Amino acid sequence: MRLSRIILVVLVLVVKMLAVSNIYSYSIKTTLENSYAERVQKALNAVYGKEVFFVIVNIDMDSPSYEIKYTQESNPKISKGKSGQKVNLMPGYPVIKNLGPSDLSRLPFDSVTRYKRPVIRRIKVNLYANKAYSKSRARKATKLVNDILSLNTKRDKVIIKFQTFYKKPIPKQTITLQREEHQLLTYQNLFYVLVILLAIIYIYIFYKMQNKKIVTESSGSGAGSLSVNSTVEMPEGAGSGRGGDLTISQAPPIKQYFNFVQHSNINKLIYILKKEKIGVEYIGTMISFLPADLAKQVLCSLDINTQSVIAVGLLQQKMINRPIIEKFEAQLKTWMESLSGGVMVFKDLFNLVSSDNKKQLLALLNKKNSAGYRSFRSNILIFDDLRLLSDDEIKILLSEVNMDKFSIALSSVEEATYQKIDKNLTRSARAMLEQFLELKGSVLTQKEIERAQAGILEVASILEEKKKISLREKIFG
């Protein structure tokens, strides 16, 4: 009976030790997991910012254990009482292992108990990444976690999962407005009122003096009084020595790049972009600063593939590198200022030159410079070129030009040109032409004739651009 009590007591002690050991093991595991998670979370917040990652660390580890080493037989105290013999056991003695069920002569042994710390078997780190963040950058965080925790890549594992992060709703705040009573009749308020009254009096006196001065000047000049009706509109160009609209403009608050590009030099710009093979990114950046009508001309001069790349790039608003764009702007401006000649310069000039002068130049070039003749001839039009048009094309041109202008232009042309146009006139138009030439043909000046012919050629060029007639390709045909 006594032995059974001893065994029961020992069993209770062992169970308590195991329970304490398990609780202690769980405490160590939880402490390590929280410490590792906190360390990783702080590092990720510092590198990637908050609300990007959420860290959970799971550690698989052994339970702590005790190693008992027996040394020698102990000498416990044995006392005798009314209930029989009693053995006084010291805590930590492995009694169950040394006491037999019927032999008290086999006493327990002394032992040395050593605590064995739990060993980490595996570490698993779960990284929950914000789905809105860049996935490629988020995956790079695994290397940072490995370095911080010194993980064993063969044993441990870092798993990244993308998750939607929901923001906490902002609690409604109630703002209570408290009415404050202010005293109106204070010295400060009276001072402000006095200043305002003085300012009004000053403005009134200044206004009266200015009116008096204007009346005095007008009466002294002898011009009498002038009554101005506010409903009368100013004539176009009034108030400007150049005849343009009167405008008041202020200096632009910010720098406007490429403001030197104008309608007058847009063709130079297009030529330089193609000749110097400017990159698409530079052209796209430049177009974004140009007015829409100029940007359209530049864009339409490029091939369709380049247009598509620039169009997509314009949708993306981005900050430019200021030194680079300023260097490109300066280089482009230098090129345009240094560029001379060109087809458009040639056409603008020779559109003002008379057909007779053009014919003389053509005759001279045809004799001395055949290549120059072809280049020159392909870029000019003379009025006699109109006879190369078909009858239908002549009728289209006649429908677009006033008959009076045609009558002036036909007063001095080659016979073949006159006959080509005359046969496509209606009966009434032909009668009008003959009557005009009979009455006014002899009094027309050469300048009037050249101006009329230049106007008709300009209309023909516009019709050619619209693909309604074809004239230039027939010159060498």
C-alpha positions as CSV (number, residue, x, y, z in Angstrom):
1,M,0.0,0.0,0.0
2,R,2.8,2.3,0.9
3,L,4.7,1.4,-2.3
4,S,1.6,2.1,-4.4
5,R,1.3,5.6,-2.8
6,I,5.0,6.2,-3.6
7,I,4.5,5.2,-7.2
8,L,1.3,7.4,-7.5
9,V,3.2,10.4,-6.2
10,V,6.0,9.9,-8.6
11,L,3.6,9.5,-11.5
12,V,1.9,12.8,-10.6
13,L,5.3,14.5,-10.5
14,V,6.3,13.1,-13.9
15,V,3.0,14.2,-15.5
16,K,3.4,17.7,-14.1
17,M,7.0,17.9,-15.5
18,L,5.8,16.8,-18.9
19,A,3.0,19.3,-18.9
20,V,5.4,22.1,-17.8
21,S,7.8,21.0,-20.5
22,N,5.1,21.1,-23.3
23,I,3.9,24.5,-22.1
24,Y,7.5,25.8,-22.0
25,S,8.1,24.3,-25.5
26,Y,5.0,26.1,-26.9
27,S,6.1,29.4,-25.3
28,I,9.6,29.1,-26.9
29,K,8.0,28.3,-30.3
30,T,5.6,31.2,-30.1
31,T,8.2,33.7,-29.0
32,L,10.6,32.7,-31.8
33,E,7.8,32.9,-34.4
34,N,6.8,36.4,-33.3
35,S,10.4,37.6,-33.1
36,Y,11.2,36.3,-36.6
37,A,7.9,37.8,-38.0
38,E,8.5,41.2,-36.4
39,R,12.1,41.3,-37.7
40,V,11.1,40.5,-41.3
41,Q,8.1,42.8,-41.2
42,K,10.2,45.8,-40.1
43,A,12.8,45.1,-42.8
44,L,10.1,44.8,-45.5
45,N,8.4,48.0,-44.4
46,A,11.7,49.9,-44.5
47,V,12.6,48.6,-48.0
48,Y,9.2,48.4,-49.8
49,G,6.9,50.6,-47.6
50,K,4.0,49.8,-45.5
51,E,0.8,48.0,-46.7
52,V,2.9,45.9,-49.2
53,F,3.7,42.8,-47.2
54,F,2.2,40.9,-44.2
55,V,4.4,38.2,-42.6
56,I,3.6,35.0,-40.8
57,V,6.3,32.7,-39.6
58,N,5.7,29.0,-38.6
59,I,8.5,27.1,-36.8
60,D,8.5,23.3,-36.5
61,M,10.7,22.4,-33.5
62,D,11.3,19.5,-31.1
63,S,10.0,19.5,-27.6
64,P,12.5,20.2,-24.8
65,S,13.7,17.1,-23.0
66,Y,15.7,16.0,-19.9
67,E,18.6,13.7,-20.0
68,I,19.1,11.7,-16.7
69,K,22.4,10.1,-15.8
70,Y,22.6,7.8,-12.9
71,T,25.7,8.1,-10.7
72,Q,25.5,6.0,-7.5
73,E,23.1,4.4,-5.1
74,S,21.4,7.0,-2.9
75,N,21.0,6.8,0.9
76,P,17.4,8.0,1.5
77,K,16.1,8.3,5.0
78,I,13.9,5.4,6.2
79,S,11.6,6.0,9.1
80,K,9.3,3.7,10.9
81,G,5.8,4.8,12.1
82,K,2.5,3.3,13.0
83,S,1.7,2.7,9.4
84,G,5.0,1.0,8.7
85,Q,8.3,1.9,7.0
86,K,8.5,5.2,5.0
87,V,11.1,6.2,2.4
88,N,11.8,10.0,2.1
89,L,12.4,10.6,-1.6
90,M,14.1,13.8,-2.9
91,P,12.7,15.5,-5.9
92,G,14.1,14.4,-9.2
93,Y,14.9,10.8,-8.2
94,P,13.7,8.2,-10.7
95,V,12.0,6.1,-8.1
96,I,9.8,4.1,-10.4
97,K,12.8,2.7,-12.3
98,N,14.7,1.6,-9.2
99,L,12.0,0.4,-6.8
100,G,10.6,-3.0,-7.1
101,P,7.1,-3.8,-6.1
102,S,8.2,-6.0,-3.1
103,D,11.7,-5.1,-2.3
104,L,12.6,-1.9,-0.5
105,S,16.2,-2.9,-0.1
106,R,16.8,-1.7,-3.7
107,L,17.0,1.9,-3.0
108,P,17.0,4.7,-5.7
109,F,20.2,5.9,-7.4
110,D,21.5,9.5,-7.4
111,S,21.3,11.1,-10.9
112,V,22.3,14.2,-12.8
113,T,19.5,15.7,-14.9
114,R,20.4,17.8,-18.0
115,Y,18.0,20.0,-19.9
116,K,18.1,19.6,-23.7
117,R,17.0,22.6,-25.6
118,P,14.5,22.1,-28.5
119,V,15.9,21.9,-32.0
120,I,14.4,23.8,-34.9
121,R,13.5,21.3,-37.6
122,R,12.0,23.7,-40.3
123,I,11.1,27.4,-40.7
124,K,8.3,28.3,-43.1
125,V,7.7,32.0,-43.9
126,N,4.4,33.1,-45.5
127,L,4.6,36.4,-47.3
128,Y,1.2,37.9,-48.1
129,A,1.9,40.5,-50.8
130,N,-0.5,43.3,-51.9
131,K,-2.0,42.3,-55.3
132,A,-1.8,45.9,-56.4
133,Y,2.0,45.9,-56.1
134,S,4.4,44.8,-58.8
135,K,4.7,41.0,-58.8
136,S,8.2,41.0,-60.1
137,R,9.5,43.4,-57.4
138,A,7.5,41.5,-54.7
139,R,9.2,38.2,-55.6
140,K,12.6,39.8,-54.9
141,A,11.6,40.1,-51.2
142,T,12.2,36.4,-50.7
143,K,16.0,36.9,-51.0
144,L,15.8,39.7,-48.4
145,V,13.9,37.3,-46.0
146,N,16.5,34.6,-46.5
147,D,19.3,37.0,-45.6
148,I,17.6,38.5,-42.6
149,L,16.7,35.1,-41.0
150,S,19.8,33.2,-42.3
151,L,17.5,30.5,-43.6
152,N,18.7,27.1,-44.8
153,T,17.4,26.9,-48.3
154,K,17.4,23.1,-48.3
155,R,15.4,22.9,-45.1
156,D,13.4,26.2,-44.8
157,K,11.0,27.7,-47.3
158,V,9.6,31.2,-48.1
159,I,6.2,31.2,-49.8
160,I,4.8,34.4,-51.4
161,K,1.1,34.8,-51.9
162,F,-0.7,37.7,-53.5
163,Q,-3.7,39.0,-51.7
164,T,-6.0,42.0,-52.0
165,F,-5.4,44.4,-49.2
166,Y,-8.5,46.3,-48.0
167,K,-8.1,49.7,-46.5
168,K,-9.7,50.5,-43.2
169,P,-12.7,52.8,-43.7
170,I,-12.1,56.3,-42.4
171,P,-14.4,56.9,-39.4
172,K,-16.8,59.7,-39.8
173,Q,-15.8,62.7,-37.9
174,T,-18.3,65.1,-36.5
175,I,-17.2,68.7,-36.5
176,T,-19.0,70.9,-34.0
177,L,-19.0,74.5,-34.9
178,Q,-19.1,76.8,-31.9
179,R,-20.3,80.3,-32.4
180,E,-18.0,82.9,-31.1
181,E,-19.3,86.3,-30.3
182,H,-17.2,89.1,-31.5
183,Q,-17.4,92.7,-30.5
184,L,-17.8,94.9,-33.6
185,L,-17.0,98.3,-32.1
186,T,-13.4,97.7,-31.4
187,Y,-10.5,100.1,-32.0
188,Q,-9.0,97.8,-34.6
189,N,-12.3,97.6,-36.6
190,L,-12.8,101.4,-36.5
191,F,-9.2,101.8,-37.8
192,Y,-10.0,99.5,-40.8
193,V,-13.2,101.4,-41.6
194,L,-11.3,104.7,-41.5
195,V,-8.7,103.4,-43.9
196,I,-11.3,102.1,-46.3
197,L,-13.1,105.5,-46.3
198,L,-9.9,107.4,-47.0
199,A,-9.2,105.0,-49.9
200,I,-12.6,105.6,-51.4
201,I,-12.2,109.3,-51.1
202,Y,-8.8,109.2,-52.8
203,I,-10.1,107.1,-55.7
204,Y,-13.1,109.5,-56.2
205,I,-10.9,112.6,-56.2
206,F,-8.4,110.9,-58.6
207,Y,-11.2,110.0,-61.0
208,K,-12.7,113.5,-61.0
209,M,-9.3,115.0,-61.7
210,Q,-8.6,112.7,-64.6
211,N,-12.0,113.5,-66.2
212,K,-11.3,117.2,-65.8
213,K,-7.9,116.8,-67.4
214,I,-9.4,115.0,-70.4
215,V,-12.1,117.6,-70.9
216,T,-9.5,120.4,-70.8
217,E,-7.3,118.8,-73.4
218,S,-10.1,118.1,-75.8
219,S,-11.5,121.6,-75.5
220,G,-8.0,123.2,-75.9
221,S,-7.4,121.3,-79.2
222,G,-10.5,122.8,-80.8
223,A,-11.8,119.4,-81.8
224,G,-15.0,119.8,-80.0
225,S,-16.6,117.1,-77.9
226,L,-16.5,113.5,-78.9
227,S,-19.5,111.2,-78.2
228,V,-18.6,107.5,-78.0
229,N,-21.3,104.8,-78.4
230,S,-20.4,101.8,-76.4
231,T,-22.4,99.5,-78.8
232,V,-20.2,100.4,-81.8
233,E,-17.7,97.7,-82.6
234,M,-14.1,98.5,-83.2
235,P,-13.1,98.0,-86.9
236,E,-10.7,95.1,-87.7
237,G,-7.1,96.2,-87.1
238,A,-8.0,99.3,-85.1
239,G,-5.5,100.2,-82.5
240,S,-2.6,98.4,-84.2
241,G,-0.1,99.8,-86.5
242,R,0.2,96.5,-88.3
243,G,-3.5,96.2,-89.1
244,G,-4.0,93.1,-86.9
245,D,-6.3,92.5,-84.0
246,L,-5.6,94.3,-80.8
247,T,-4.5,91.7,-78.2
248,I,-3.0,92.0,-74.8
249,S,-0.8,89.1,-73.8
250,Q,1.3,88.3,-70.8
251,A,4.5,86.4,-70.7
252,P,4.0,82.7,-70.4
253,P,4.3,81.5,-66.8
254,I,6.3,78.5,-67.8
255,K,8.8,77.7,-70.5
256,Q,7.2,76.4,-73.7
257,Y,9.7,74.2,-75.6
258,F,10.0,74.3,-79.4
259,N,8.1,77.6,-79.6
260,F,10.3,78.6,-82.5
261,V,8.4,76.1,-84.8
262,Q,5.9,78.0,-86.8
263,H,3.8,77.5,-90.0
264,S,6.4,79.3,-91.9
265,N,9.2,76.8,-91.1
266,I,7.3,73.6,-90.4
267,N,8.5,72.1,-93.7
268,K,12.1,72.7,-92.6
269,L,11.4,70.9,-89.4
270,I,10.0,67.9,-91.2
271,Y,12.9,67.8,-93.6
272,I,15.4,67.8,-90.7
273,L,13.6,65.1,-88.8
274,K,13.8,62.8,-91.8
275,K,17.3,63.8,-92.9
276,E,18.9,63.4,-89.4
277,K,16.9,60.3,-88.6
278,I,15.6,61.6,-85.3
279,G,14.5,58.9,-82.9
280,V,10.8,58.2,-82.3
281,E,11.0,59.1,-78.6
282,Y,12.4,62.6,-79.4
283,I,9.8,63.2,-82.1
284,G,7.0,62.2,-79.8
285,T,8.3,64.4,-77.0
286,M,8.6,67.4,-79.4
287,I,5.1,66.8,-80.9
288,S,3.6,66.9,-77.3
289,F,4.8,70.6,-77.0
290,L,3.7,71.8,-80.4
291,P,0.3,73.3,-81.2
292,A,-2.2,70.7,-82.5
293,D,-2.2,72.0,-86.1
294,L,1.6,71.9,-86.3
295,A,1.8,68.6,-84.5
296,K,-0.6,67.1,-87.0
297,Q,1.6,68.2,-90.0
298,V,4.6,66.6,-88.4
299,L,2.8,63.4,-87.5
300,C,1.2,62.9,-90.9
301,S,4.6,63.3,-92.6
302,L,5.8,60.1,-90.9
303,D,5.1,56.5,-91.9
304,I,2.2,54.7,-90.3
305,N,4.3,52.5,-88.0
306,T,6.0,55.5,-86.5
307,Q,2.7,57.3,-86.2
308,S,1.3,54.4,-84.1
309,V,4.3,54.3,-81.8
310,I,4.1,58.1,-81.2
311,A,0.3,58.0,-80.7
312,V,0.6,55.3,-78.0
313,G,3.4,57.3,-76.3
314,L,1.4,60.5,-76.2
315,L,-1.2,58.8,-74.1
316,Q,1.3,58.2,-71.3
317,Q,2.0,61.4,-69.3
318,K,5.6,61.4,-68.0
319,M,8.3,63.7,-66.7
320,I,11.0,64.4,-69.3
321,N,14.7,64.8,-68.6
322,R,15.1,68.6,-68.8
323,P,18.8,68.7,-69.7
324,I,18.4,66.2,-72.6
325,I,15.3,67.9,-74.1
326,E,16.9,71.4,-73.8
327,K,20.0,70.1,-75.6
328,F,17.8,68.5,-78.3
329,E,15.8,71.8,-78.7
330,A,18.9,73.8,-79.0
331,Q,20.3,71.4,-81.7
332,L,17.1,71.4,-83.6
333,K,16.9,75.2,-83.6
334,T,20.5,75.5,-84.8
335,W,19.7,73.1,-87.7
336,M,16.6,75.0,-88.7
337,E,18.4,78.4,-88.5
338,S,21.2,77.0,-90.7
339,L,19.0,75.3,-93.3
340,S,18.7,77.1,-96.6
341,G,16.8,76.3,-99.7
342,G,14.3,73.5,-100.1
343,V,11.3,72.7,-102.2
344,M,8.9,74.8,-100.2
345,V,11.2,77.8,-100.4
346,F,11.5,77.3,-104.1
347,K,7.8,77.0,-104.6
348,D,7.0,80.1,-102.5
349,L,9.5,82.1,-104.6
350,F,8.5,80.9,-108.1
351,N,4.8,81.2,-107.4
352,L,5.4,84.9,-107.6
353,V,7.5,84.7,-110.8
354,S,5.7,85.3,-114.1
355,S,5.2,82.5,-116.6
356,D,7.3,84.4,-119.2
357,N,10.3,84.5,-116.8
358,K,9.8,80.8,-116.0
359,K,9.8,80.0,-119.7
360,Q,13.1,81.8,-120.2
361,L,14.7,79.9,-117.3
362,L,13.4,76.6,-118.7
363,A,14.8,77.3,-122.1
364,L,18.2,78.2,-120.7
365,L,18.4,75.2,-118.4
366,N,17.3,72.8,-121.2
367,K,20.3,73.9,-123.2
368,K,23.0,74.0,-120.5
369,N,21.8,71.7,-117.6
370,S,19.5,68.8,-118.4
371,A,19.4,67.4,-114.9
372,G,18.8,70.9,-113.5
373,Y,16.0,71.4,-116.1
374,R,14.2,68.2,-115.0
375,S,14.5,69.2,-111.3
376,F,13.4,72.7,-112.0
377,R,10.6,71.7,-114.3
378,S,9.1,69.1,-111.9
379,N,8.6,71.8,-109.2
380,I,7.0,74.6,-111.2
381,L,3.8,75.1,-113.1
382,I,3.2,77.6,-116.0
383,F,-0.2,78.5,-117.2
384,D,0.4,76.8,-120.6
385,D,0.7,73.5,-118.7
386,L,-3.1,73.5,-118.4
387,R,-3.4,72.3,-121.9
388,L,-2.0,68.9,-120.7
389,L,-5.2,68.3,-118.8
390,S,-8.0,66.2,-120.1
391,D,-11.3,67.8,-121.2
392,D,-13.0,66.5,-118.0
393,E,-10.2,68.0,-115.9
394,I,-10.5,71.3,-117.8
395,K,-14.2,71.4,-117.0
396,I,-13.6,70.7,-113.3
397,L,-11.1,73.6,-113.2
398,L,-13.5,75.9,-115.1
399,S,-16.2,75.1,-112.5
400,E,-13.9,76.3,-109.7
401,V,-12.7,79.6,-111.2
402,N,-14.6,82.8,-111.9
403,M,-15.0,83.4,-115.6
404,D,-13.8,86.9,-115.3
405,K,-10.4,85.7,-114.0
406,F,-10.2,83.2,-116.8
407,S,-10.9,85.9,-119.3
408,I,-8.1,88.0,-118.0
409,A,-5.7,85.0,-117.9
410,L,-6.5,84.0,-121.5
411,S,-5.7,87.4,-122.9
412,S,-2.0,86.5,-123.3
413,V,-1.4,82.7,-123.8
414,E,-0.2,80.4,-126.5
415,E,-2.8,79.5,-129.1
416,A,-2.8,75.8,-128.2
417,T,-3.7,76.7,-124.5
418,Y,-6.5,79.0,-125.6
419,Q,-8.0,76.4,-127.9
420,K,-7.9,73.7,-125.2
421,I,-9.8,75.8,-122.8
422,D,-12.1,77.4,-125.4
423,K,-13.5,74.1,-126.6
424,N,-14.5,73.1,-123.1
425,L,-16.5,76.3,-122.5
426,T,-20.2,76.4,-122.7
427,R,-21.8,78.7,-125.3
428,S,-22.6,81.4,-122.8
429,A,-19.2,81.3,-121.3
430,R,-17.5,81.4,-124.7
431,A,-19.6,84.5,-125.6
432,M,-18.7,86.1,-122.3
433,L,-15.0,85.5,-123.0
434,E,-15.1,86.9,-126.5
435,Q,-17.0,90.0,-125.4
436,F,-14.5,90.6,-122.5
437,L,-11.4,90.2,-124.7
438,E,-13.0,92.5,-127.3
439,L,-13.8,95.3,-124.8
440,K,-10.9,95.0,-122.3
441,G,-8.3,92.8,-123.8
442,S,-6.2,95.7,-125.1
443,V,-6.2,97.7,-121.8
444,L,-5.1,94.9,-119.5
445,T,-1.6,95.2,-117.9
446,Q,0.9,92.4,-117.8
447,K,0.7,92.5,-114.0
448,E,-3.1,91.9,-114.0
449,I,-2.7,89.0,-116.5
450,E,0.1,87.4,-114.4
451,R,-1.9,87.8,-111.2
452,A,-5.0,86.1,-112.8
453,Q,-2.8,83.2,-114.2
454,A,-1.1,82.7,-110.8
455,G,-4.6,82.5,-109.1
456,I,-5.8,79.9,-111.6
457,L,-2.6,77.8,-111.1
458,E,-3.1,77.9,-107.3
459,V,-6.6,76.5,-107.7
460,A,-5.2,73.8,-110.0
461,S,-2.6,72.9,-107.4
462,I,-5.3,72.6,-104.7
463,L,-7.4,70.4,-107.1
464,E,-4.3,68.2,-107.7
465,E,-3.8,67.7,-103.9
466,K,-7.4,66.6,-103.6
467,K,-6.8,64.1,-106.4
468,K,-9.5,65.7,-108.7
469,I,-7.0,66.4,-111.5
470,S,-3.5,65.2,-112.4
471,L,-1.2,67.8,-113.9
472,R,2.5,67.4,-112.7
473,E,2.9,63.8,-113.7
474,K,1.8,64.8,-117.3
475,I,4.6,67.3,-117.7
476,F,7.2,64.6,-118.4
477,G,4.7,62.1,-119.7
